[in-house]
């Protein structure tokens, strides 16, 4: 996995672009993400939650960052630990 790669979920319609790559297995909806999906698998209800188009998702350490380019019903995880929505940086005050 390298920055710029486009990954798809086998469990839902989600598609993501890698912004920052790190180690570990990325999953969405309980199924591994891949550049091509050979066959669809059912969405794991324990890994449901959905993703939002245009939002970035990161791990707690900030080593992995994904941009959602097509929303899906599955939740993203790295090595079984859920990725969180990246918060926007506040703009500086212009006083």
N, C-alpha and C positions, 0 to 999 in steps of 0.2 A: 504494500500500500504506500502510495506516494502522493504528495500534494497535487491536486488537479484531477485525481482519479474520480470517476463517477461510479458510485456503488448503488446497487439495488437490493431491496428486501425481497426474500422469497415468501414472506408471510403476509405482506400487504403491498399497497401501491407505492410505498415510500421510495424516493430516490434522493441521493445525497452526493455532494462534492466534498472531497477531503481538502480541508484548509491547512490543517496541521496533522502530521502523521506521527504515531507512536507505536508501541508494541501492544500486543494483546489481540483478542478476538472481538470484533465489533458485531453486535447483533441488533436486529430490529424485529420486534414481535416474537422473540425467542429463536429466530432463525439467523444464521450467519449472513452478513452482507457480502455481496460479490459483484464483480463487474458484469457478469452475465448470470442469469438465473436459468438453470436447466429445467427445474420443475417447481411448481408452487407447493408450499406446505401450509397447513392450517395455522392460523394465528393463535398463539398461546395466550389464554385470558390473563395469566399472571404477568405477561409482558405487554399488555395493551395500555393505551394511554394517549396514543396519537402524537404526531409531529405537525408542526406548522410551517408552511412554505415561507421561505425568506428568513427564517430564524436560524441562529447558530446554536449548536449543542456542544458542550465541552465536558471533559471529565474533571474530577475534583482537583487533580494536580495540574491541569492545563496542558497536558501533553498531547491530547487529541482534540481536534475541533472539526466538526462537520457542518456544512450548510445544507439545509433542506431545500431541494429544488422541486420536489413533488411530494405533497403531504400523504400520509398514510395513517393507519389505525394503530400500528405497533409503536412501542416505546424503544428508544435507543439505549444500548448498554455496552460497556467495555469490560470484558471478563466477568460478566454477571453483575456489575455495578452500574446502576442507571446513570446516563449522562444527563446533565442539567441544562436548562435554557441559559444561554449567555446573556448577561445583562448589558445594556448599552452604557457606555461611559458617559457620565454627566459632562455637559459643555461647561467651559469656564464662564464665570460671571463676567459681564461686560459693564461693570459699574464705573 
